[in-house]
Amino acid sequence: MCTSLGCYKGGKPYQGKFGLAYKLYRLDSSSSHAFERYAVLNSHACVPETDVNYEICQSDGCPTVSPGFLKKLQSLIDASTQPILLSVYDSGLHAAPPVHPVRGLNS
C-alpha cells in the first residue's frame, strides 16, 4: 500500500536510506509538493519478489517495489531518453487504469 496516490514524472536517481531511489515530480494538482517532500520510487526487502496472497509491508508514502523489480526498472528508466511516467492508484478506490505491456520488463 502507498499513500502517495497520483501521477508522477520520474526524476534523477540517487542513493537513499534504502539504496537506489528515483525522485518523483507530482503531475496532478492534488499535491504539487511531492518533490519537496522527497516522494520517491524505491525498493524495500519487505516487498516480496513474487505474488503473494497476504498483506505485505506498507510504505508510509512512497511507491515501493521489491529489490529485484527495481533492478529491472532501473535498466529501463536509465536507458530512457524520455521522462518515465508513473501512475499510483488504489485498486480498492478506483478502477484500474489500462495496463500496457512494457517491453523488456518480463525478460
DODRENBA-457236 format. One line per field, with one value per residue: x, y, z of N, C-alpha, C in turn; residue in one letter. Coordinates in Angstrom, 1 decimal. Layout:
<pts>
n.x: (X:...)
n.y: (Y:...)
n.z: (Z:...)
ca.x: (X:...)
ca.y: (Y:...)
ca.z: (Z:...)
c.x: (X:...)
c.y: (Y:...)
c.z: (Z:...)
rest: (A:...)
</pts>
This chain:
<pts>
n.x: (0.8:0.4:0.5:0.9:-0.8:-1.4:-0.3:3.0:6.2:9.2:12.3:15.8:18.1:19.2:21.2:19.5:18.1:17.2:18.8:19.1:17.1:14.5:13.8:10.6:8.3:5.4:2.5:-0.2:-2.8:-3.4:-1.4:1.3:3.7:5.3:8.0:9.4:8.9:10.3:9.1:9.6:10.5:11.3:13.0:12.3:13.2:11.1:9.1:7.9:9.4:7.8:4.3:2.0:-0.4:-1.1:-1.1:1.4:4.3:3.7:4.2:5.1:4.2:5.8:6.0:6.8:8.8:9.9:13.3:14.5:12.7:13.0:15.6:15.2:13.5:15.3:17.1:15.5:14.5:16.9:17.9:16.1:15.2:13.3:11.2:10.1:6.8:4.7:1.9:0.2:-2.1:-5.0:-6.4:-8.7:-10.1:-10.4:-11.1:-9.0:-6.3:-5.8:-3.7:-0.6:1.7:5.2:8.0:10.7:10.6:9.7:11.7)
n.y: (-1.2:2.3:5.7:7.9:8.6:9.2:10.9:10.9:12.2:10.7:11.5:12.2:9.6:8.5:7.6:6.5:6.1:3.4:2.5:2.5:5.0:6.9:10.2:11.8:13.8:15.4:15.4:15.8:18.0:17.6:17.4:19.2:19.1:16.8:16.4:18.2:17.0:14.8:12.5:9.4:6.7:3.6:0.7:-2.1:-4.6:-5.9:-6.2:-8.7:-10.7:-12.2:-12.8:-12.8:-14.0:-12.5:-9.7:-7.3:-5.3:-1.9:1.1:4.3:6.3:6.5:5.1:1.7:-1.0:-4.4:-5.3:-6.8:-6.2:-3.4:-3.3:-4.3:-2.3:-0.2:-0.5:0.0:2.6:4.2:3.9:5.2:7.9:9.7:11.2:9.1:8.0:7.6:6.1:6.0:4.2:3.2:0.2:-0.5:1.9:3.1:2.4:0.3:1.5:1.2:-1.5:-1.5:-3.4:-3.5:-3.4:-5.6:-5.9:-8.3:-10.1)
n.z: (0.0:-0.7:0.1:-1.4:-3.7:-7.2:-10.2:-11.6:-12.7:-13.3:-11.7:-11.2:-10.3:-7.1:-4.2:-1.5:1.8:1.7:-0.4:-3.9:-5.4:-7.0:-7.5:-7.5:-9.4:-8.9:-11.0:-11.1:-9.7:-6.9:-5.0:-5.2:-4.0:-3.9:-4.8:-3.2:-0.7:-0.9:-2.2:-3.5:-5.8:-4.7:-3.4:-1.1:1.1:2.4:0.5:-1.4:-4.0:-5.6:-6.5:-3.8:-1.4:0.8:3.1:2.6:3.7:4.5:2.8:3.9:2.3:-0.1:-3.4:-3.5:-4.4:-4.9:-4.4:-6.6:-8.7:-8.9:-9.9:-12.5:-13.4:-13.2:-15.3:-17.5:-17.0:-16.7:-19.3:-20.8:-23.1:-22.7:-20.2:-17.5:-16.8:-14.0:-12.6:-9.7:-7.9:-6.0:-6.1:-4.7:-4.5:-7.0:-10.4:-12.1:-14.1:-17.7:-18.6:-20.0:-21.8:-20.9:-22.8:-22.4:-19.7:-18.6:-19.3)
ca.x: (0.0:1.2:-0.4:1.2:-1.6:-1.4:0.6:4.3:7.3:10.5:13.5:17.2:18.3:20.2:21.3:18.8:18.1:17.0:19.5:18.7:15.8:14.3:12.9:9.4:7.7:3.9:2.0:-1.6:-2.9:-3.8:-0.2:2.5:4.9:5.9:9.4:10.0:8.7:11.1:8.4:10.5:10.3:12.4:12.7:12.5:13.3:9.9:8.2:8.3:9.8:6.7:2.9:1.6:-1.8:-1.2:-0.6:2.9:4.6:3.1:5.0:4.5:4.0:6.4:5.8:7.9:8.8:10.9:14.7:14.7:11.9:13.7:16.8:14.6:13.1:16.5:17.7:14.6:14.5:18.2:18.1:15.0:15.6:12.1:10.8:9.2:5.6:4.2:0.6:0.0:-3.6:-5.5:-7.4:-9.9:-10.8:-10.6:-11.0:-7.6:-6.1:-5.4:-2.3:0.2:3.0:6.5:8.9:11.9:10.4:9.5:12.7)
ca.y: (0.0:3.5:6.8:9.0:8.3:10.2:10.8:11.4:12.1:10.3:12.4:11.7:8.6:8.8:6.6:6.9:5.3:2.0:2.2:3.2:5.6:7.9:11.3:11.9:15.1:15.3:16.0:16.3:19.1:17.3:17.6:19.5:19.1:15.5:16.5:18.8:16.1:13.6:11.3:8.6:5.3:2.9:-0.7:-2.5:-6.0:-6.4:-6.4:-9.9:-10.8:-12.9:-12.6:-13.4:-13.9:-11.9:-8.3:-7.0:-4.1:-0.7:2.2:5.4:7.4:6.4:3.8:0.8:-2.3:-5.4:-5.0:-7.3:-5.5:-2.1:-3.5:-4.4:-0.9:0.7:-0.6:0.7:4.1:4.8:3.9:6.0:9.2:10.5:11.0:8.0:8.5:6.7:6.3:5.3:4.2:2.2:-0.5:-0.5:3.2:3.5:1.4:0.2:2.1:0.2:-2.0:-1.6:-4.1:-2.8:-4.3:-5.9:-6.0:-9.7:-10.9)
ca.z: (0.0:-0.8:0.4:-2.4:-5.0:-8.2:-11.4:-11.4:-13.6:-12.6:-11.7:-11.2:-9.3:-6.0:-3.1:-0.3:3.0:1.3:-1.6:-5.1:-5.4:-8.1:-7.1:-8.2:-9.5:-8.9:-12.2:-10.9:-8.8:-5.6:-4.2:-6.0:-3.1:-3.9:-4.9:-1.9:0.4:-1.3:-2.7:-4.4:-6.1:-4.2:-3.1:0.2:1.2:2.8:-0.6:-2.0:-5.4:-6.3:-6.0:-2.5:-1.0:2.2:3.1:2.8:4.4:4.0:2.6:4.6:1.4:-1.4:-4.1:-3.1:-5.1:-4.5:-4.9:-7.9:-9.6:-9.1:-10.8:-13.8:-13.7:-13.4:-16.7:-18.4:-16.6:-17.0:-20.8:-21.5:-23.5:-22.4:-18.8:-17.2:-16.1:-13.0:-12.1:-8.5:-7.6:-5.1:-6.8:-4.0:-4.6:-8.3:-11.4:-12.5:-15.4:-18.6:-18.5:-21.3:-21.5:-21.0:-23.4:-21.7:-18.2:-18.3:-19.8)
c.x: (0.9:0.2:-0.1:0.5:-1.5:-0.5:1.9:5.2:8.5:11.6:14.8:17.3:19.3:20.2:20.7:19.0:18.0:17.8:19.1:17.3:15.7:13.3:11.7:8.8:6.2:3.4:0.5:-1.7:-3.1:-2.6:1.0:3.8:5.6:7.4:10.0:9.9:9.5:10.2:9.3:9.9:11.5:12.1:12.9:12.4:12.0:8.8:8.7:8.6:8.7:5.4:2.7:0.2:-2.0:-0.7:0.9:3.1:3.9:4.1:4.3:4.3:4.6:6.1:7.0:7.7:9.8:12.3:14.9:14.0:12.5:14.9:16.3:14.2:14.2:17.0:16.8:14.6:15.8:18.4:17.1:15.5:14.4:11.8:9.9:8.0:5.1:2.9:0.4:-1.5:-3.9:-6.6:-8.7:-10.7:-11.2:-10.5:-9.5:-7.4:-5.7:-4.0:-1.7:1.5:4.2:7.5:10.2:11.8:10.3:10.6:13.8)
c.y: (1.2:4.6:7.9:8.6:9.5:9.9:11.5:11.3:11.7:11.3:11.6:10.6:9.1:7.7:7.1:5.9:3.8:1.7:3.1:3.8:6.6:9.0:11.4:13.4:14.8:16.0:16.4:17.3:18.8:17.5:17.9:19.5:17.8:15.6:17.1:17.9:14.8:12.4:10.6:7.3:4.6:1.4:-0.9:-4.0:-6.7:-6.6:-7.6:-9.8:-11.4:-12.5:-13.4:-13.2:-13.4:-10.5:-8.2:-5.7:-2.9:0.4:3.4:6.6:7.1:5.1:2.9:-0.5:-3.2:-5.0:-5.5:-6.6:-4.1:-2.2:-3.6:-3.0:0.0:0.7:0.1:2.2:4.8:4.8:4.8:7.4:10.2:10.3:9.8:8.5:7.3:7.0:5.4:5.4:3.1:1.5:-0.7:0.8:3.5:2.3:1.4:0.8:1.0:-0.2:-2.1:-2.3:-3.3:-3.7:-4.4:-6.1:-7.5:-10.6:-11.1)
c.z: (0.0:-0.6:-0.6:-3.7:-5.9:-9.4:-11.2:-12.6:-12.8:-12.8:-11.6:-10.1:-8.3:-5.0:-1.9:0.9:2.7:0.0:-2.7:-5.0:-6.6:-7.5:-8.0:-8.2:-9.7:-10.1:-12.0:-9.8:-7.3:-4.6:-5.0:-5.2:-3.0:-3.9:-3.7:-0.7:0.1:-1.5:-3.7:-4.8:-5.6:-3.9:-1.6:0.3:1.7:1.7:-1.3:-3.5:-6.2:-5.7:-4.7:-2.2:0.4:2.1:3.3:3.5:3.7:3.9:3.3:3.6:0.0:-2.0:-3.9:-3.8:-4.5:-5.0:-6.3:-9.0:-9.9:-10.0:-12.2:-14.3:-14.0:-14.8:-17.7:-18.2:-17.1:-18.6:-21.5:-21.9:-23.1:-20.9:-18.6:-16.4:-15.2:-12.5:-10.9:-8.1:-6.6:-5.8:-6.1:-4.0:-6.0:-9.3:-11.9:-13.9:-16.4:-18.5:-19.8:-21.0:-21.7:-21.6:-22.6:-20.2:-17.8:-18.7:-18.7)
rest: (M:C:T:S:L:G:C:Y:K:G:G:K:P:Y:Q:G:K:F:G:L:A:Y:K:L:Y:R:L:D:S:S:S:S:H:A:F:E:R:Y:A:V:L:N:S:H:A:C:V:P:E:T:D:V:N:Y:E:I:C:Q:S:D:G:C:P:T:V:S:P:G:F:L:K:K:L:Q:S:L:I:D:A:S:T:Q:P:I:L:L:S:V:Y:D:S:G:L:H:A:A:P:P:V:H:P:V:R:G:L:N:S)
</pts>
